[in-house]
Amino acid sequence: MPGNLPGGFGLEQNYPNPFNGRTEILYRHPEHQPVRLVIYDLRGERVRTLHRGSQPGGTYRISWDGRDRYGRPVPSGVYFYELRVGDVRAQRRMVLVR
């Protein structure tokens, strides 16, 4: 599976993609570690942090409503989401259509 990372880590493609309104991001990691899930725009600027903090190992599903960190709707376009768990990192692309 393309979202697999070393040691049982995984970042799945968001669903639906493209999306309008809300999308789900599924990820997993095997042990308790610091986790950070962040949305970026095409310029690489942070749009919103969906999760930041320690989590026990497991599978997680987080939804994004297409809003920035101030609660404002972001425009249609391509966005990236990045998962960092400890020293491991993965990134995927998604498309928002308003």
C-alpha distances in whole Angstrom, upper triangle without the diagonal:
4,6,6,9,12,14,11,11,9,10,9,11,14,16,18,17,20,22,26,27,24,20,18,15,13,13,13,15,17,20,23,23,24,21,22,20,22,22,23,25,25,28,26,28,27,27,27,25,24,24,25,26,25,23,23,19,17,15,17,18,20,21,23,26,26,29,30,31,34,33,34,32,30,30,28,26,23,21,19,18,17,16,18,18,21,21,17,16,13,14,13,16,18,21,24,26,30
4,6,8,11,14,12,11,9,9,8,9,13,15,17,16,18,21,24,26,23,19,17,15,13,12,13,15,17,21,23,22,23,20,20,18,19,19,20,22,22,24,22,25,24,25,24,23,22,22,24,25,25,23,23,20,19,16,17,18,19,21,22,25,24,27,27,29,32,32,32,30,28,28,26,23,20,18,16,15,15,14,16,17,20,19,15,14,10,11,10,13,15,18,22,24,28
4,6,10,12,10,8,5,5,5,7,11,13,16,15,18,19,23,24,21,17,15,12,10,9,10,12,14,18,20,19,19,16,16,14,16,17,18,20,21,23,21,23,22,22,21,20,19,18,20,21,21,19,20,17,15,13,14,14,16,18,19,22,22,24,25,26,29,29,29,27,26,26,24,22,19,17,14,12,12,11,13,14,17,16,12,11,8,9,9,12,14,17,20,23,26
4,7,9,7,6,4,7,8,11,14,17,19,19,21,23,26,27,24,20,17,14,12,9,9,10,12,15,18,17,18,16,17,16,18,19,21,23,24,26,23,25,24,25,24,22,20,20,21,21,20,18,18,15,14,13,14,16,18,20,21,25,25,27,27,28,32,31,32,31,29,30,28,26,22,20,17,15,14,12,13,13,15,15,11,11,9,11,12,15,17,21,24,27,30
4,7,6,5,5,8,10,13,16,19,22,21,24,25,28,29,25,22,19,16,13,10,10,9,11,14,16,15,16,14,15,15,17,19,20,23,23,25,22,24,23,24,23,21,20,19,19,20,19,17,17,14,14,14,15,17,19,21,22,26,26,28,27,28,31,31,32,31,29,31,29,27,23,21,17,15,13,11,11,10,12,11,8,8,8,11,13,16,19,23,25,29,32
4,6,6,8,11,14,17,20,23,25,25,27,29,32,32,29,25,23,19,16,13,11,10,10,13,15,15,16,15,17,18,20,22,23,26,27,28,25,27,25,27,26,23,23,21,21,21,19,18,17,14,15,15,17,20,21,24,26,29,30,31,30,30,34,34,36,35,33,34,33,30,27,24,21,18,16,13,13,11,12,11,8,10,10,14,16,20,23,26,29,33,35
4,6,9,13,15,19,21,24,27,27,29,30,33,33,30,26,23,20,17,13,10,8,7,10,13,13,15,15,17,18,21,24,25,29,29,31,27,29,27,29,27,24,23,21,21,20,18,16,15,12,13,14,16,19,21,25,26,30,31,32,32,31,35,35,37,36,34,36,35,33,29,27,23,20,18,15,14,11,12,12,10,12,13,17,19,22,25,29,31,34,37
4,6,10,13,16,19,21,24,24,27,28,31,30,27,23,20,17,14,10,7,6,6,9,13,13,16,14,17,17,20,22,25,28,29,30,27,29,27,28,26,23,21,19,20,19,17,15,14,10,10,11,13,16,19,22,24,28,29,30,30,30,34,33,35,34,33,34,33,31,28,25,22,19,17,14,14,11,13,14,11,13,13,16,17,21,23,27,29,32,35
4,7,10,14,16,19,21,21,24,25,28,27,24,21,17,14,11,8,5,4,7,9,12,12,13,11,13,13,16,19,21,24,25,27,23,25,23,24,22,19,18,16,17,17,15,13,13,9,9,9,11,14,16,19,21,24,25,27,27,26,30,30,31,30,29,31,30,28,24,22,18,15,13,10,10,8,11,11,8,9,9,12,14,18,20,23,26,29,32
4,6,10,12,15,18,18,20,21,24,24,21,17,14,11,8,5,5,7,10,13,15,14,15,12,13,12,15,17,19,22,23,25,22,23,22,22,21,18,17,16,17,18,17,14,15,12,10,9,10,12,14,16,18,22,23,24,25,25,29,28,29,28,27,28,27,25,21,19,16,13,11,9,11,10,13,14,10,10,8,10,11,15,16,20,22,26,28
4,7,9,12,15,14,17,18,21,21,18,14,11,8,6,4,7,9,13,15,16,15,15,12,12,10,12,13,16,18,19,22,19,20,19,19,17,16,14,14,16,17,17,15,16,14,12,10,10,10,12,14,15,19,19,21,21,22,25,25,26,24,23,24,23,21,18,15,12,10,9,7,10,11,14,15,11,9,7,8,8,11,13,16,19,22,25
4,6,9,11,12,14,15,18,19,16,12,10,7,5,6,9,12,15,18,19,19,19,15,15,12,14,14,17,19,20,22,20,22,20,20,18,17,15,16,18,20,20,18,18,16,14,11,11,10,11,13,14,17,18,21,21,23,26,25,26,24,22,23,21,20,17,15,13,10,11,10,13,14,18,18,15,13,10,9,8,10,11,15,17,20,23
4,6,9,8,11,12,16,17,14,10,9,7,7,9,12,15,19,21,23,22,21,18,17,13,14,13,15,17,17,21,19,20,19,18,18,17,16,17,20,22,22,21,22,20,17,14,13,11,12,12,13,16,16,19,20,22,25,24,24,21,20,20,18,16,14,12,11,10,11,12,15,17,20,21,17,15,11,9,7,8,8,11,14,16,20
4,6,6,9,9,12,13,10,6,5,5,7,10,13,17,20,22,23,22,21,18,16,13,13,12,14,15,17,20,19,19,18,16,16,16,13,15,19,21,22,20,22,20,18,14,12,10,10,9,10,12,13,16,17,19,22,20,21,18,17,18,16,15,13,11,10,9,12,12,16,18,22,22,19,16,13,11,8,8,7,10,11,14,17
3,5,8,8,11,12,9,6,5,7,9,12,16,19,22,25,26,25,24,21,19,16,16,15,17,18,19,23,22,22,21,19,18,18,16,18,21,24,24,22,24,22,19,15,14,11,11,9,10,12,13,16,19,21,23,21,21,19,18,18,16,16,14,14,14,13,15,16,20,21,25,26,23,20,17,15,12,11,9,10,11,13,16
4,6,5,9,10,8,6,7,9,12,15,18,22,25,28,28,28,27,23,21,18,18,16,18,18,19,23,22,23,21,19,19,20,17,20,23,26,27,25,26,25,22,18,16,13,13,11,11,12,12,16,19,21,23,21,21,18,17,17,15,15,14,14,14,14,17,18,22,24,27,28,25,22,19,17,13,12,9,9,10,11,14
3,5,9,11,10,7,9,10,13,16,19,23,26,29,29,28,27,23,21,18,17,14,16,16,16,20,20,21,20,18,18,19,18,20,23,26,28,26,28,26,24,20,18,15,14,12,12,13,12,16,18,21,23,21,20,17,16,15,12,12,10,11,12,13,16,18,21,23,27,27,24,21,18,15,11,9,6,6,8,9,13
4,7,10,10,9,11,13,16,18,22,25,29,31,32,30,29,25,23,19,18,15,16,15,15,19,19,20,20,17,18,20,19,22,25,28,30,28,30,29,26,23,21,17,16,14,13,13,12,15,18,21,23,20,19,16,14,13,10,10,9,10,12,14,17,19,23,26,29,29,26,23,19,16,13,10,6,5,6,7,10
4,6,7,6,10,12,15,18,22,25,29,31,31,30,28,25,22,18,17,14,16,15,17,20,20,20,19,17,17,19,17,20,24,27,28,27,29,28,26,22,20,16,15,11,10,10,9,13,16,19,20,18,17,13,13,12,10,10,11,11,13,14,18,20,23,26,29,30,27,24,21,18,14,12,8,6,5,6,8
4,6,8,12,14,18,21,25,28,31,33,33,32,30,26,24,20,19,16,17,16,18,21,21,21,20,17,17,19,18,21,25,28,30,29,31,30,28,24,22,18,16,12,10,9,8,11,15,18,19,16,15,11,11,11,9,11,12,13,15,16,20,22,25,28,31,32,30,26,24,20,17,15,11,9,6,5,6
4,7,11,14,17,20,24,27,31,32,31,30,28,25,22,19,18,15,17,17,19,22,22,21,19,16,15,17,16,19,23,26,28,27,29,29,27,23,20,16,14,10,8,6,6,9,13,16,16,13,12,9,10,11,11,13,14,14,16,16,20,21,25,27,30,32,29,26,24,21,18,16,13,11,8,8,8
4,7,10,13,17,20,24,27,28,28,27,25,22,20,16,15,13,16,16,19,22,21,20,18,15,14,15,13,16,20,23,25,23,26,25,23,20,16,13,10,7,6,4,6,9,13,15,17,14,14,11,12,13,13,14,14,13,15,14,17,18,22,24,27,29,26,24,21,19,16,15,12,11,9,11,11
4,7,10,13,17,20,24,26,25,25,23,20,18,14,14,12,15,16,18,21,20,20,18,15,14,15,12,15,19,21,23,21,23,23,20,17,14,10,8,5,5,7,8,11,14,16,18,16,16,14,14,15,14,14,13,12,13,12,15,16,19,21,25,26,23,21,18,16,13,12,9,10,9,11,13
4,7,10,14,17,20,22,22,22,21,17,16,12,13,12,16,17,20,23,21,21,18,16,15,14,11,13,17,19,20,18,20,19,16,13,10,7,6,4,6,9,11,14,16,17,20,18,19,17,17,18,17,17,16,14,13,11,14,14,17,19,22,24,21,19,16,15,13,13,11,12,12,15,17
4,7,10,14,17,19,19,19,18,14,13,10,11,11,14,16,18,21,19,19,17,16,14,13,10,11,15,17,18,16,17,16,14,11,8,6,5,6,8,11,12,15,16,17,20,19,20,18,18,19,18,17,15,13,11,9,10,10,14,15,19,20,17,15,13,11,10,11,10,13,14,17,19
4,7,11,14,16,17,17,17,13,13,11,13,14,17,19,21,24,22,22,20,19,17,15,12,12,15,17,17,14,15,13,11,7,6,4,7,9,11,15,16,18,20,20,23,22,23,22,21,23,22,21,18,16,14,11,12,10,13,14,17,19,16,14,12,12,11,13,13,16,17,20,22
4,7,11,13,14,13,14,11,11,10,13,14,17,20,22,24,21,22,19,19,17,15,12,12,14,15,14,12,13,10,8,6,5,7,9,11,14,17,19,20,21,21,25,24,25,24,23,25,24,23,20,17,15,11,11,8,11,10,14,16,13,12,10,11,11,14,15,18,20,23,25
4,7,9,11,11,13,10,12,12,15,17,20,23,25,27,24,25,22,22,20,17,15,13,15,14,13,10,10,7,5,4,6,9,11,15,17,21,22,24,24,24,27,27,28,28,27,29,28,26,24,21,18,14,13,10,11,9,13,14,12,12,11,14,14,18,19,22,24,27,29
4,6,8,9,10,9,12,13,16,19,21,25,27,28,25,25,23,24,21,18,16,14,14,14,11,9,8,5,6,7,9,12,14,18,20,24,25,26,26,25,29,28,31,30,29,31,30,29,26,23,20,16,14,10,10,7,10,12,10,11,12,15,16,20,21,25,26,30,32
4,7,9,12,12,15,16,20,23,25,29,30,32,28,29,26,27,25,22,20,17,17,15,13,10,8,4,6,9,11,15,17,21,23,27,28,30,29,28,32,32,34,34,33,35,34,33,30,27,23,20,18,14,13,10,11,13,12,14,15,18,20,23,25,29,30,34,36
4,6,10,11,14,16,20,23,26,29,31,32,29,29,26,27,25,21,20,16,16,13,10,8,6,4,7,11,13,16,18,22,24,28,29,30,29,28,32,32,34,34,33,36,36,34,31,28,25,21,19,15,13,10,10,13,12,15,17,20,22,25,27,30,32,35,37
4,7,9,13,15,19,22,25,29,31,32,28,28,25,26,23,19,18,14,13,10,7,5,4,5,9,12,13,16,18,21,23,27,28,29,28,26,29,30,32,33,32,35,35,34,31,28,25,21,18,15,13,9,9,13,13,16,18,20,23,26,27,31,32,35,37
4,6,10,13,16,20,22,26,28,29,25,25,22,23,21,17,16,13,11,8,5,6,7,8,11,13,13,17,17,21,22,26,27,27,26,24,27,28,30,31,30,33,33,32,29,25,22,19,16,12,10,6,6,10,11,13,15,18,21,24,26,29,30,34,35
4,7,10,13,17,19,23,25,26,22,22,19,20,17,14,13,10,7,5,4,6,9,10,13,14,14,16,16,19,20,24,24,24,22,20,24,25,27,28,27,30,31,29,27,23,20,17,14,11,8,6,6,9,11,12,14,17,19,22,24,27,28,32,33
4,7,10,14,16,20,22,23,19,19,16,17,15,11,10,7,6,5,6,7,9,10,12,12,11,13,13,16,17,20,21,21,20,18,22,22,25,25,24,27,27,26,23,20,17,13,10,7,6,5,7,10,10,10,12,14,16,19,20,23,24,28,29
4,6,10,13,16,19,19,16,15,12,14,11,8,8,5,4,7,9,10,13,14,14,14,12,13,12,14,14,18,18,18,16,15,18,19,21,22,21,23,24,23,20,16,14,10,8,6,5,7,9,11,11,9,11,12,14,16,18,21,21,25,26
4,7,10,14,16,17,14,14,11,11,9,6,5,5,7,10,12,12,15,15,15,13,11,11,9,11,11,14,14,15,14,13,17,17,19,19,18,20,20,19,17,13,10,7,6,5,7,9,12,13,12,10,10,10,11,13,14,17,18,21,23
4,7,10,13,14,11,10,7,8,6,4,6,7,8,12,15,15,19,19,19,17,14,14,11,12,10,13,13,12,11,11,14,15,16,16,15,17,18,16,14,10,8,6,5,7,9,12,14,15,14,11,11,9,11,12,13,15,16,19,21
4,7,10,12,9,9,6,5,5,6,7,10,12,16,18,19,22,22,21,19,16,15,12,11,9,11,10,10,9,10,13,14,14,13,11,13,14,12,11,7,6,4,7,9,12,15,18,18,17,13,12,10,10,10,10,12,12,16,17
4,7,8,5,5,4,5,7,9,11,13,15,18,21,22,25,25,24,22,20,18,16,15,12,14,12,12,10,11,14,15,15,14,11,13,13,11,9,6,5,6,8,11,13,17,19,19,18,14,13,10,10,10,10,12,12,16,17
4,5,5,6,7,6,10,12,14,17,18,22,25,25,29,28,28,25,23,21,18,17,14,15,11,12,10,13,15,16,14,13,10,10,11,8,7,5,6,9,11,15,17,21,23,23,21,17,16,12,12,10,10,10,11,14,15
4,5,7,10,10,13,16,18,20,21,25,27,28,31,30,30,27,25,23,21,20,17,18,15,15,14,16,19,19,17,16,12,12,11,8,6,6,7,11,13,16,19,22,25,23,22,18,16,13,12,10,11,11,12,15,17
4,6,9,10,14,16,19,21,22,25,28,29,32,32,31,29,27,26,23,22,19,20,17,17,15,16,18,20,18,17,14,14,14,12,10,9,10,13,14,18,19,23,25,23,22,19,18,15,15,13,14,15,15,18,19
4,6,9,12,13,16,18,18,22,24,25,29,28,28,27,24,23,21,20,18,19,16,16,14,15,18,19,18,18,14,15,16,13,11,9,8,10,11,14,16,19,21,20,19,15,15,12,13,12,14,15,16,19,21
4,6,9,11,14,17,17,20,23,25,28,28,29,27,24,23,20,20,17,18,15,14,11,12,14,16,15,16,13,14,15,14,12,10,10,11,12,15,16,20,21,21,20,17,17,14,15,14,15,16,16,19,20
4,6,8,11,13,13,17,20,22,25,25,26,24,21,20,17,17,14,15,13,12,9,9,12,14,14,14,12,14,16,14,13,10,10,10,10,13,14,18,19,19,19,16,16,13,14,14,15,16,16,19,20
4,7,10,13,14,18,21,22,26,26,26,24,21,19,16,14,11,12,10,8,5,6,9,10,10,10,8,11,13,12,12,9,10,10,11,14,16,19,21,22,21,18,17,15,15,14,13,14,13,16,17
4,6,9,11,15,18,19,22,23,23,21,18,16,13,12,9,10,9,8,5,5,8,9,11,11,10,14,15,15,14,11,11,9,11,13,14,17,20,21,20,17,17,15,15,15,14,15,14,18,18
4,6,7,11,14,15,19,20,20,18,15,14,11,12,10,12,12,11,9,7,11,12,14,15,14,17,18,18,17,13,12,9,10,10,12,14,16,18,17,15,15,14,15,16,15,17,17,20,21
4,7,10,13,13,17,17,17,15,12,11,7,8,7,10,11,11,10,9,13,12,15,15,15,18,19,18,17,14,12,9,10,10,12,14,16,18,17,15,15,14,14,15,15,17,16,20,20
4,7,9,10,13,14,15,14,11,11,8,11,11,14,15,14,13,12,15,15,18,19,18,22,22,22,20,17,15,11,11,9,10,11,14,16,16,14,15,15,16,18,18,20,20,23,24
4,7,9,13,15,16,15,13,14,12,14,14,17,18,17,15,13,16,17,20,21,21,24,25,24,22,19,17,13,12,10,9,10,12,14,15,14,15,16,18,20,20,23,23,26,27
4,7,10,13,14,15,13,15,14,17,17,20,21,21,19,17,20,21,24,25,24,28,29,28,26,22,20,16,14,12,11,10,11,14,15,15,17,18,20,23,23,26,26,30,31
4,7,10,12,14,13,15,15,18,20,23,24,24,22,20,23,24,27,28,28,31,31,30,28,25,22,18,16,13,11,9,10,13,14,15,17,19,22,24,25,28,29,32,33
4,6,8,10,10,13,13,17,19,22,24,24,23,21,25,25,28,28,28,31,31,30,28,25,22,18,16,13,12,9,11,14,14,15,17,19,21,24,24,27,28,31,33
4,6,9,10,14,15,19,21,25,27,27,27,25,28,28,31,31,31,34,34,33,31,27,24,21,19,15,14,11,12,16,15,17,18,21,23,26,26,30,30,34,35
4,7,9,13,15,19,21,25,27,28,27,26,30,29,32,32,31,34,34,32,30,26,23,20,18,14,13,10,12,15,14,16,17,19,21,24,25,28,30,33,35
4,7,10,13,17,20,23,25,26,27,26,29,28,31,30,30,32,32,31,28,25,23,19,18,14,14,12,14,17,15,16,17,19,20,23,23,27,28,31,33
4,7,10,14,17,20,22,24,24,24,27,26,29,28,27,30,29,28,25,23,20,17,16,13,14,13,16,18,16,16,15,17,17,20,20,23,24,27,29
4,7,10,13,17,19,20,21,21,24,23,25,24,24,26,26,25,23,20,18,15,14,12,13,13,16,18,16,16,15,16,16,18,18,21,22,25,26
4,7,10,13,16,17,19,19,22,20,22,21,21,23,23,22,21,18,16,13,14,12,15,15,19,21,18,17,16,16,15,17,16,18,18,21,23
4,7,10,12,14,15,15,18,16,18,18,18,20,20,20,19,16,15,12,13,12,14,15,19,21,19,17,16,15,14,16,14,16,16,19,20
4,7,9,11,13,14,16,14,16,14,15,17,17,17,17,14,14,12,14,14,17,18,22,24,22,19,17,16,15,15,13,14,13,16,17
4,6,7,9,11,13,11,12,11,11,14,14,14,14,12,12,10,13,14,17,19,22,24,22,19,18,15,14,13,11,12,11,13,14
4,6,9,11,12,9,10,8,9,12,12,14,14,13,14,13,16,18,21,23,26,28,26,23,21,19,17,16,13,13,10,12,12
4,7,10,11,9,8,6,6,8,9,10,11,10,12,12,15,17,21,23,26,27,26,22,20,17,16,14,11,10,7,10,9
4,7,8,5,5,4,5,9,11,13,14,12,14,13,16,18,21,23,26,28,26,23,22,19,18,16,14,13,11,13,12
4,5,5,5,6,6,10,12,13,14,12,13,13,15,17,19,22,25,26,25,22,21,18,18,17,15,15,13,15,14
4,6,7,10,10,14,16,17,17,14,15,14,16,17,19,21,23,25,24,22,21,19,20,19,18,18,16,19,18
4,6,9,10,14,17,18,19,17,18,18,19,21,22,25,27,28,28,25,25,23,23,22,20,20,18,20,18
4,7,9,13,15,17,18,16,18,17,20,21,23,26,28,30,29,26,25,23,22,21,19,19,16,17,16
4,6,10,13,15,17,15,18,18,20,23,25,28,30,31,30,27,26,23,22,21,18,17,14,15,13
4,7,9,12,14,13,16,17,20,22,25,27,30,31,30,27,25,22,20,18,16,14,11,12,10
4,7,9,11,10,13,14,18,20,23,26,29,29,28,25,23,19,18,15,13,11,9,10,9
4,6,9,10,14,16,19,22,25,28,31,31,30,26,24,20,18,15,13,10,8,8,7
4,7,9,13,15,19,22,25,28,31,31,29,26,23,19,17,13,11,7,5,5,5
4,7,10,13,17,20,23,26,29,29,27,23,20,17,14,11,8,6,5,7,9
4,7,10,14,17,20,23,26,26,23,20,17,13,11,7,6,5,6,9,12
4,7,10,14,17,20,23,23,20,17,14,10,9,6,5,6,8,11,13
4,7,10,13,17,19,19,17,13,10,7,6,4,6,9,11,14,17
4,7,10,13,16,16,14,11,8,6,6,6,8,11,12,16,18
4,7,10,13,13,11,7,6,4,7,9,11,14,16,20,22
4,7,10,10,8,6,5,6,9,12,14,17,19,23,25
4,6,7,6,4,7,9,12,15,17,21,22,26,28
4,6,5,6,9,12,15,18,20,24,25,29,31
4,6,8,11,14,18,21,23,27,29,32,34
4,7,10,14,17,21,23,27,29,33,35
4,7,11,14,18,20,24,26,30,32
4,7,11,14,17,21,23,26,29
4,7,11,14,17,20,23,26
4,7,10,14,16,20,23
4,7,11,13,17,20
4,7,10,13,17
4,7,10,13
4,6,10
4,6
4
